[in-house]
Amino acid sequence: MRFGSRIAHLRSHLPLPFPLSPPSYPRCKLSHSASAASAAASKDCQLKEESNEFLSWLQKKAGVEISSMLSIGNSVYGRSLFASKYIRAGDCILKVPYNVQMTSDRFPSEIEPFLVHDVGNISRLAVVLLAEQKLGQNSGWATYISNLPRKDEMHNTIFWSKDELEMIRSSPVYQETFDKKAYIVKEFSALRPALEHFPQTFGDVRLEDFMHAYALVTSRAWATSKGIYLIPFADFLNHDGTSDAILLSDEDNKISEVIADRDYDIGEQVMIRYGKFSNATLLLDFGFTLPYNTYDQVQIWMDAPFHDPLYQIKLELLQNHCLPRIVDASGFNSSKSSFVIKEVKSTSGKGQGIPQALRAYCRVLSATSLEELKALTVEAAENDGRLARRTLTDRDREIQAHRMLLSQFIPMIEDHDAALKVLESSNQFSVRRQMAKDLLKGELRVLQSACAWLTNYCENIC
C-alpha cells in the first residue's frame, strides 16, 4: 500500500472543477428570498443530475462501482463530495481503478524527438491533457475535462496580476511565483516545436494554454513513487489539514482508495488531507489558503557578507559540511543557503522550529578569526561530524550569532506587519486579498514566534 499526496514543489528548488480545497472565504452570500431559494433548488437539481451523469460515465469507463457512499454537491468551497449515506470511521468511501486515471505515461512518444530538452512529469501530463482537450467531445475524457476549472476560476499566484502580487511582496511566495512562471516558460519553450509539429493533435497551443494545463496538474494531481496521476471523482475531495484521511494506492488491486478517518452523517461534506502543506505551498501550487494553518512556515536565505575577509574560507567550510544550498532558476548554485522556519511553540523550550543547521550557519558566520573556524572544525570531527551544532564556549559570540538571526527576522516582521495594515485598511472584499492576508498572517506568526524565542535565548544564555 502506497500513500498518495498532492503535488507540491520543494520550497528551495524549482523545480478540481474548482480549487478543490477549502478557501478561507465564502463564494457567495446566502439569501432568504423566494427567488433565491427557487434558484438554489434549481441549481441543486441540476447538480444532482450532473453528479449522476459524472459517476455513470466514470463507472462505465472503469467497469466497476466507484462509490456508493458519496455524491457530488456544492459547498462554500466549490464543488465537493458529500456523504450520501451514513459513513463510519474505517469505511472505504471510494475506489478509483488505475485504468481510469490520467497519467504522464500517456505522453505521445512520437513528439519526443522534437523536444528541445527533456521536460518534467508535470509538463508531460499537461501535454496529455492538452491533447485530450483538442479532441473535444470525441475524447474519452470529455466528461472529466468539461468539469475542470477555467483559468479565471483558478487562484494560483501565477495567475495574479502585478498589482495583486504586490500584496504579497514581503512574502517569499512573491519571488517563488516569478521563479515558477520562468520555469513553466522554460518547459513550454522545450515543448513548443514538438506541439507545433503536430497541429492535428494539439491545435494552436499558446503559453497561457500550457500554463493553465500545468496549473491544473499541480493543483489536482496526486504523486506516488510510480509517477503522477489525475484521478477523476477523487479530486472533488476538499482539503482539511487536520484530517487523517489520505489517498491510498493499492498496487495489488490497481486502485486508489480513501478510508474515512471519522464518522460522517448523511449530507455532511467529506474531506481528506492533501499533505502537510503551508499556506505558501497551498497558494502557490493549489490556489487557496486556510485562515489558520498549523503547517505554516517561512523560507529565508542566508549568506556571509562579501566584505568579510574570511568570506571564501567560511563559504568553503559550509559547503564541505553540506549545509543547504540554493539552486536558482537557471540551474546554477548560489552562494546563499536556504532554510525553512516553522512556528516555535514555546519561548523557553529548545527552539524547535528554528533549524539547528541555521543556528550552526550563524555561528560560523559570526567567527572573526581562522582560529575560531579551526576550533569549530576540530569540534565537529571529535563529535558527530556536524559543524557548529554545539553552543559556543564564548558567550558573547553565541549571542552575536543568534542576534544575527534576529537581524534577519525583524525587518521581515516589519514588512509583513506593514503589508497587513494596508490590506486591512480596505473595506473591499476580494478573494485574492483575503488569501494574501491568510498567507501573511501565518508567516508573521511564525516569524514572531522565532523572534520571541531568540530574544529570550540571548537574554538568558548562561
Backbone torsions as a table, in degrees:
resi	resn	phi	psi	omega
1	MET	NA	125.0	178.2
2	ARG	-108.7	152.3	176.3
3	PHE	-95.1	134.4	175.6
4	GLY	-104.7	143.0	176.5
5	SER	-134.5	154.9	176.2
6	ARG	-63.3	151.3	179.6
7	ILE	-70.9	137.6	170.9
8	ALA	-153.3	131.7	-179.5
9	HIS	-69.6	147.6	172.5
10	LEU	-62.4	139.4	-173.1
11	ARG	-66.9	-30.1	-175.2
12	SER	-92.2	3.8	-179.3
13	HIS	-137.9	159.5	171.5
14	LEU	-88.5	152.6	162.3
15	PRO	-42.1	NA	NA
16	LEU	NA	123.1	-169.2
17	PRO	-39.7	-7.6	172.9
18	PHE	-142.3	171.0	168.2
19	PRO	-62.0	104.5	-167.5
20	LEU	-81.9	64.7	177.9
21	SER	-158.9	156.0	-171.0
22	PRO	-74.0	110.5	168.5
23	PRO	-71.5	171.5	-174.2
24	SER	-97.5	30.3	-176.1
25	TYR	-149.6	153.3	173.7
26	PRO	-80.5	144.9	178.5
27	ARG	-77.8	-22.2	179.4
28	CYS	-153.5	161.2	176.5
29	LYS	-93.6	142.1	-179.8
30	LEU	-76.1	144.0	177.6
31	SER	-128.1	142.5	-178.3
32	HIS	-102.8	10.7	-178.6
33	SER	-72.9	157.1	-179.3
34	ALA	-63.8	-39.5	-179.2
35	SER	-66.2	-38.8	179.1
36	ALA	-66.6	-40.4	179.5
37	ALA	-64.5	-40.0	179.1
38	SER	-65.2	-43.2	179.1
39	ALA	-63.7	-40.3	-179.9
40	ALA	-64.6	-40.9	179.8
41	ALA	-64.9	-40.3	179.0
42	SER	-64.7	-41.1	179.8
43	LYS	-66.0	-40.7	178.9
44	ASP	-62.6	-40.1	179.2
45	CYS	-64.3	-43.2	178.7
46	GLN	-63.5	-42.0	-179.1
47	LEU	-64.8	-37.0	178.7
48	LYS	-63.7	-40.7	177.2
49	GLU	-64.0	-42.7	178.9
50	GLU	-63.8	-38.5	179.6
51	SER	-62.6	-46.9	179.4
52	ASN	-63.3	-39.6	179.5
53	GLU	-65.5	-43.0	-178.5
54	PHE	-64.8	-48.9	-179.2
55	LEU	-64.0	-38.9	178.5
56	SER	-61.9	-44.4	178.0
57	TRP	-60.1	-47.6	-175.2
58	LEU	-67.3	-42.2	-179.1
59	GLN	-68.2	-34.7	175.9
60	LYS	-67.0	-40.4	179.6
61	LYS	-66.9	-38.5	-177.6
62	ALA	-81.2	-30.1	-176.9
63	GLY	81.0	7.6	178.6
64	VAL	-143.4	165.9	176.7
65	GLU	-72.4	137.2	179.2
66	ILE	-90.7	-47.6	178.9
67	SER	-161.6	138.5	173.5
68	SER	-109.5	2.1	-173.3
69	MET	-112.5	-10.9	-173.4
70	LEU	-125.1	149.0	173.0
71	SER	-138.5	156.1	-179.5
72	ILE	-83.6	137.9	177.7
73	GLY	-150.8	-179.5	178.4
74	ASN	-106.7	140.3	173.2
75	SER	-135.6	-179.1	177.0
76	VAL	-65.1	-11.8	179.4
77	TYR	-92.1	-2.1	-174.0
78	GLY	107.4	-154.8	179.1
79	ARG	-70.4	136.0	-170.8
80	SER	-144.8	172.7	175.1
81	LEU	-110.5	136.1	-177.8
82	PHE	-124.0	153.3	177.4
83	ALA	-70.4	121.2	177.4
84	SER	-92.5	-9.6	171.7
85	LYS	-149.0	168.3	-178.3
86	TYR	-63.2	130.2	-179.1
87	ILE	-113.8	133.3	176.6
88	ARG	-104.4	150.2	175.4
89	ALA	-56.0	131.8	-178.5
90	GLY	99.5	-13.5	176.7
91	ASP	-69.7	141.4	171.0
92	CYS	-82.9	115.2	-170.5
93	ILE	-96.8	-17.7	173.3
94	LEU	-159.1	151.7	175.4
95	LYS	-138.6	119.6	179.5
96	VAL	-116.7	111.8	-179.2
97	PRO	-62.2	152.6	179.5
98	TYR	-59.9	-30.6	-174.1
99	ASN	-71.6	-8.0	174.7
100	VAL	-116.2	27.4	174.8
101	GLN	-110.9	134.0	-179.3
102	MET	-85.4	123.0	-174.1
103	THR	-124.9	160.7	178.2
104	SER	-69.2	-13.4	177.8
105	ASP	-64.1	-20.0	-179.1
106	ARG	-85.8	8.6	176.2
107	PHE	-57.8	126.1	-174.4
108	PRO	-60.7	118.2	-177.1
109	SER	-65.9	-25.9	-176.1
110	GLU	-69.1	-16.7	-179.3
111	ILE	-93.8	-8.7	-179.3
112	GLU	-51.9	-47.0	-176.9
113	PRO	-63.1	-16.7	-175.7
114	PHE	-96.5	-0.5	178.6
115	LEU	-71.7	136.2	176.1
116	VAL	-66.7	-42.2	172.1
117	HIS	-152.5	167.8	-177.5
118	ASP	-64.3	152.2	179.0
119	VAL	-124.8	162.5	-176.7
120	GLY	-77.2	170.7	-177.8
121	ASN	-65.0	-31.5	178.0
122	ILE	-63.8	-44.8	178.2
123	SER	-64.4	-37.5	-179.7
124	ARG	-64.8	-42.7	178.7
125	LEU	-69.4	-33.5	175.9
126	ALA	-62.2	-38.1	178.3
127	VAL	-67.0	-40.4	176.1
128	VAL	-58.7	-43.2	179.6
129	LEU	-63.5	-42.0	179.4
130	LEU	-63.3	-38.8	179.1
131	ALA	-64.8	-40.6	178.6
132	GLU	-69.2	-36.7	177.1
133	GLN	-62.5	-38.1	-179.6
134	LYS	-63.3	-31.3	-179.5
135	LEU	-71.3	-20.3	-179.7
136	GLY	61.1	-132.8	-178.4
137	GLN	-69.6	-12.7	177.5
138	ASN	-81.1	-8.5	179.0
139	SER	-78.2	141.3	174.8
140	GLY	-70.3	-6.9	179.5
141	TRP	-109.9	12.4	-173.4
142	ALA	-55.9	-42.2	-179.0
143	THR	-63.0	-40.3	178.6
144	TYR	-68.8	-48.0	-176.2
145	ILE	-63.6	-34.7	179.4
146	SER	-66.3	-17.4	179.2
147	ASN	-95.8	-1.9	178.7
148	LEU	-75.8	148.1	-177.3
149	PRO	-70.4	145.4	173.1
150	ARG	-72.7	165.3	180.0
151	LYS	-58.4	-39.3	-177.6
152	ASP	-75.3	-4.0	175.7
153	GLU	-99.2	-0.5	-177.0
154	MET	-105.4	145.3	-174.7
155	HIS	-121.2	16.8	172.2
156	ASN	-55.0	145.2	-173.7
157	THR	-65.6	-17.5	176.6
158	ILE	-66.2	-14.9	178.7
159	PHE	-99.7	0.2	-179.7
160	TRP	-76.6	148.1	175.5
161	SER	-75.7	169.0	178.4
162	LYS	-58.9	-42.1	179.9
163	ASP	-64.4	-39.5	179.0
164	GLU	-67.4	-39.3	178.9
165	LEU	-66.5	-27.8	177.6
166	GLU	-59.5	-26.5	179.7
167	MET	-63.3	-26.5	-176.4
168	ILE	-117.0	24.8	-178.7
169	ARG	-57.9	-33.0	-178.0
170	SER	-75.2	-11.2	-179.1
171	SER	-93.8	147.2	173.4
172	PRO	-57.9	-22.1	-180.0
173	VAL	-62.8	-27.5	178.6
174	TYR	-57.6	-54.7	-179.3
175	GLN	-70.5	-35.4	179.3
176	GLU	-61.9	-32.5	178.3
177	THR	-63.2	-46.0	178.8
178	PHE	-66.3	-37.7	177.9
179	ASP	-63.5	-41.4	-178.9
180	LYS	-68.2	-41.3	177.8
181	LYS	-62.4	-39.1	178.1
182	ALA	-64.1	-38.0	179.0
183	TYR	-66.6	-41.6	179.1
184	ILE	-64.5	-40.2	177.0
185	VAL	-61.2	-41.3	178.8
186	LYS	-63.4	-42.6	178.0
187	GLU	-64.1	-42.0	-179.6
188	PHE	-66.3	-36.9	178.4
189	SER	-62.3	-35.2	178.0
190	ALA	-71.6	-32.5	-176.7
191	LEU	-86.9	-26.3	-169.3
192	ARG	-54.7	-47.5	178.7
193	PRO	-58.4	-37.7	179.5
194	ALA	-67.7	-42.8	-179.9
195	LEU	-65.0	-39.4	-178.8
196	GLU	-70.8	-24.3	-179.4
197	HIS	-75.2	-18.3	-178.7
198	PHE	-126.7	64.3	-178.4
199	PRO	-62.2	-27.7	179.5
200	GLN	-68.8	-22.2	-179.5
201	THR	-93.0	-37.2	-171.9
202	PHE	-117.0	-17.8	-175.0
203	GLY	73.6	-155.6	179.9
204	ASP	-94.9	92.8	-176.7
205	VAL	-88.8	120.1	176.6
206	ARG	-97.9	167.6	-179.6
207	LEU	-56.9	-42.2	-178.5
208	GLU	-65.4	-31.3	176.3
209	ASP	-66.5	-45.8	179.9
210	PHE	-65.6	-40.0	-179.9
211	MET	-63.0	-38.6	177.5
212	HIS	-63.9	-47.4	179.6
213	ALA	-63.2	-39.9	179.5
214	TYR	-62.6	-43.2	179.8
215	ALA	-67.9	-35.2	175.8
216	LEU	-59.9	-41.1	-179.6
217	VAL	-68.5	-48.0	-177.1
218	THR	-64.3	-30.5	-176.1
219	SER	-90.9	-14.4	-173.0
220	ARG	-123.1	-25.6	-173.2
221	ALA	-79.1	155.7	174.3
222	TRP	-107.6	148.4	179.2
223	ALA	-116.6	137.4	171.0
224	THR	-133.3	179.9	178.4
225	SER	-64.7	-16.4	-178.6
226	LYS	-87.3	-17.7	-178.0
227	GLY	143.5	-158.9	-179.5
228	ILE	-120.4	149.2	-171.4
229	TYR	-142.2	138.4	165.1
230	LEU	-94.2	123.0	-172.1
231	ILE	-118.7	98.7	-179.5
232	PRO	-54.6	147.1	179.6
233	PHE	75.8	-50.2	177.7
234	ALA	-61.4	-30.2	-178.1
235	ASP	-81.7	7.8	167.6
236	PHE	-85.8	-10.1	179.5
237	LEU	-72.1	128.2	179.1
238	ASN	-84.4	166.1	-174.1
239	HIS	-95.8	131.6	171.3
240	ASP	-129.4	111.4	-176.1
241	GLY	-62.6	-16.7	-179.1
242	THR	-96.8	-4.9	-178.0
243	SER	-74.1	148.3	174.3
244	ASP	-98.3	-3.0	179.7
245	ALA	-82.8	131.9	178.0
246	ILE	-136.9	167.4	176.2
247	LEU	-77.7	133.6	179.6
248	LEU	-116.3	146.9	176.0
249	SER	-112.0	120.5	178.4
250	ASP	-99.5	99.9	-175.9
251	GLU	-66.6	-34.2	-178.3
252	ASP	-65.0	-43.7	-177.5
253	ASN	-97.5	-0.3	177.1
254	LYS	57.0	49.0	178.3
255	ILE	-137.6	156.7	167.0
256	SER	-106.5	138.0	-175.5
257	GLU	-143.8	162.2	176.9
258	VAL	-128.8	131.5	177.0
259	ILE	-106.2	127.2	-179.3
260	ALA	-62.6	135.6	179.7
261	ASP	-94.0	-6.7	178.3
262	ARG	-156.6	176.4	176.9
263	ASP	-77.6	147.2	175.3
264	TYR	-131.6	131.9	173.4
265	ASP	-79.1	159.5	177.6
266	ILE	-58.6	131.1	179.4
267	GLY	91.4	-8.0	-179.2
268	GLU	-83.4	139.9	179.2
269	GLN	-70.1	135.3	179.8
270	VAL	-100.1	132.4	-175.9
271	MET	-133.4	159.4	176.8
272	ILE	-133.4	176.1	175.1
273	ARG	-104.6	124.6	177.9
274	TYR	-70.1	-33.1	-176.6
275	GLY	165.2	175.8	179.4
276	LYS	-89.2	74.3	-171.8
277	PHE	-105.1	139.6	174.5
278	SER	-75.5	167.9	175.0
279	ASN	-63.2	-30.0	177.7
280	ALA	-60.5	-46.1	178.6
281	THR	-68.8	-43.9	-178.9
282	LEU	-60.6	-40.9	-177.8
283	LEU	-73.6	-45.0	-177.7
284	LEU	-67.3	-45.4	-171.1
285	ASP	-100.4	-24.3	-174.7
286	PHE	-115.7	-26.1	178.0
287	GLY	86.6	31.0	173.5
288	PHE	-154.5	168.9	176.9
289	THR	-136.5	167.9	173.0
290	LEU	-112.6	145.3	179.5
291	PRO	-59.1	-39.0	174.8
292	TYR	-137.4	120.2	-176.3
293	ASN	-120.1	111.9	-176.8
294	THR	-65.8	-16.3	-179.2
295	TYR	-97.4	12.8	-179.6
296	ASP	-60.0	147.3	-179.3
297	GLN	-154.6	168.3	-180.0
298	VAL	-134.4	132.3	176.0
299	GLN	-93.1	134.1	176.2
300	ILE	-127.7	159.5	179.3
301	TRP	-121.7	138.2	-179.4
302	MET	-126.5	147.3	175.5
303	ASP	-155.5	150.2	176.1
304	ALA	-72.7	144.3	176.9
305	PRO	-60.5	135.8	-178.6
306	PHE	-62.3	-28.3	-178.2
307	HIS	-78.9	-5.4	178.4
308	ASP	-65.9	121.2	-179.7
309	PRO	-61.3	-19.3	179.2
310	LEU	-100.3	14.8	-173.1
311	TYR	-53.6	-53.4	-174.7
312	GLN	-65.1	-39.4	179.9
313	ILE	-65.8	-44.4	178.6
314	LYS	-62.5	-41.6	-178.8
315	LEU	-62.0	-45.4	179.6
316	GLU	-64.8	-40.3	179.5
317	LEU	-62.5	-44.4	179.6
318	LEU	-66.0	-40.2	179.2
319	GLN	-65.3	-39.4	-179.5
320	ASN	-66.2	-22.7	-179.9
321	HIS	-102.9	17.8	168.8
322	CYS	57.3	39.0	173.7
323	LEU	-74.6	154.4	-172.7
324	PRO	-55.3	135.5	178.6
325	ARG	-120.4	157.5	178.9
326	ILE	-102.0	136.4	170.1
327	VAL	-108.4	120.9	-175.5
328	ASP	-79.4	-179.7	-175.1
329	ALA	-63.8	-21.2	179.2
330	SER	-88.3	-3.7	178.9
331	GLY	91.1	5.7	-178.8
332	PHE	-94.1	147.7	176.3
333	ASN	-72.3	138.3	175.5
334	SER	-100.1	155.6	176.6
335	SER	-74.2	-14.0	-179.1
336	LYS	-78.1	159.4	173.3
337	SER	-119.9	145.9	-176.1
338	SER	-110.6	137.9	179.8
339	PHE	-136.1	150.6	178.3
340	VAL	-112.4	123.3	179.1
341	ILE	-99.4	133.7	174.9
342	LYS	-115.9	168.4	-176.2
343	GLU	-64.5	131.4	176.6
344	VAL	-92.3	116.9	-170.6
345	LYS	-74.7	-26.5	-176.9
346	SER	-139.5	135.8	179.0
347	THR	-73.2	-18.2	-176.0
348	SER	-103.0	-0.1	-178.2
349	GLY	-83.3	-154.2	-176.8
350	LYS	-89.5	5.1	178.7
351	GLY	79.0	26.8	178.2
352	GLN	-61.7	125.4	-172.2
353	GLY	125.5	-30.4	172.9
354	ILE	-97.9	113.6	-174.1
355	PRO	-57.2	137.1	175.8
356	GLN	-59.7	-34.3	179.3
357	ALA	-63.1	-33.5	178.3
358	LEU	-69.5	-43.6	178.0
359	ARG	-64.0	-38.7	176.9
360	ALA	-63.6	-41.0	179.4
361	TYR	-57.6	-44.9	-178.7
362	CYS	-69.0	-33.0	176.2
363	ARG	-63.3	-39.3	177.5
364	VAL	-66.7	-45.0	-179.1
365	LEU	-63.7	-28.5	-177.5
366	SER	-77.8	-13.1	-179.5
367	ALA	-63.6	142.3	-177.7
368	THR	-118.1	2.6	-179.4
369	SER	-147.5	159.9	176.8
370	LEU	-63.9	-33.1	-179.4
371	GLU	-61.7	-41.8	179.2
372	GLU	-64.4	-40.8	179.8
373	LEU	-67.1	-39.5	177.9
374	LYS	-64.4	-39.3	179.5
375	ALA	-62.5	-39.7	178.2
376	LEU	-65.7	-38.1	178.9
377	THR	-65.5	-43.4	179.6
378	VAL	-64.8	-43.2	179.7
379	GLU	-60.0	-41.7	179.3
380	ALA	-64.0	-43.1	-178.8
381	ALA	-65.5	-33.3	-177.9
382	GLU	-80.7	-13.0	-178.7
383	ASN	-115.5	-121.3	-174.7
384	ASP	-96.6	7.8	177.8
385	GLY	88.6	-10.4	-179.5
386	ARG	-84.1	136.2	-173.1
387	LEU	-81.4	131.0	169.7
388	ALA	56.0	35.5	-179.9
389	ARG	-86.5	-11.8	-178.5
390	ARG	-100.5	153.6	177.6
391	THR	-58.4	133.3	179.3
392	LEU	-65.3	141.5	178.9
393	THR	-69.2	-28.3	176.0
394	ASP	-81.6	105.9	-174.8
395	ARG	-58.8	-43.2	-178.4
396	ASP	-63.6	-38.8	179.7
397	ARG	-68.8	-36.5	176.6
398	GLU	-63.3	-42.2	177.8
399	ILE	-65.2	-43.2	179.6
400	GLN	-59.2	-41.6	180.0
401	ALA	-61.1	-42.2	-177.8
402	HIS	-78.5	-28.2	173.8
403	ARG	-70.4	-25.0	173.9
404	MET	-61.6	-39.4	176.2
405	LEU	-65.8	-44.5	178.6
406	LEU	-56.7	-39.1	-179.1
407	SER	-66.0	-20.8	174.9
408	GLN	-81.9	-39.9	-173.8
409	PHE	-77.0	-39.1	-173.3
410	ILE	-59.8	-47.4	177.2
411	PRO	-61.7	-35.0	178.3
412	MET	-65.6	-40.0	177.7
413	ILE	-63.0	-43.8	-179.7
414	GLU	-63.6	-41.8	179.7
415	ASP	-66.0	-42.8	178.6
416	HIS	-64.0	-42.9	-178.7
417	ASP	-63.3	-42.5	179.7
418	ALA	-65.5	-41.4	179.9
419	ALA	-64.1	-40.4	179.7
420	LEU	-66.5	-37.1	178.7
421	LYS	-63.2	-38.6	178.0
422	VAL	-65.7	-44.8	-179.2
423	LEU	-64.0	-39.3	-176.6
424	GLU	-80.8	-10.5	178.7
425	SER	-77.4	-15.3	-179.6
426	SER	-93.8	137.3	177.7
427	ASN	-90.6	-5.8	-178.8
428	GLN	-79.9	130.0	178.2
429	PHE	-92.1	135.1	169.6
430	SER	-144.5	149.1	-177.6
431	VAL	-57.2	-49.4	-174.6
432	ARG	-72.5	-30.7	174.7
433	ARG	-62.9	-42.6	178.7
434	GLN	-65.3	-39.1	177.5
435	MET	-62.7	-41.4	178.4
436	ALA	-61.6	-40.5	178.5
437	LYS	-64.9	-43.6	178.1
438	ASP	-59.4	-45.2	-179.4
439	LEU	-61.2	-51.6	-175.3
440	LEU	-67.7	-37.2	178.7
441	LYS	-63.9	-42.1	179.1
442	GLY	-64.5	-45.4	179.6
443	GLU	-66.3	-37.7	177.8
444	LEU	-62.9	-40.8	178.4
445	ARG	-60.8	-42.3	179.3
446	VAL	-65.0	-47.8	-178.6
447	LEU	-63.5	-41.4	179.6
448	GLN	-65.9	-36.7	179.0
449	SER	-67.0	-40.3	178.2
450	ALA	-67.2	-40.1	-179.9
451	CYS	-64.7	-41.7	179.8
452	ALA	-64.0	-40.5	180.0
453	TRP	-67.3	-43.4	-179.6
454	LEU	-63.2	-41.4	178.7
455	THR	-61.7	-45.9	179.2
456	ASN	-64.0	-38.7	-179.3
457	TYR	-63.5	-46.7	-178.4
458	CYS	-65.9	-31.7	-178.4
459	GLU	-78.5	-25.2	-172.2
460	ASN	-116.4	4.2	-179.0
461	ILE	-64.2	137.9	-177.8
462	CYS	-89.4	NA	NA
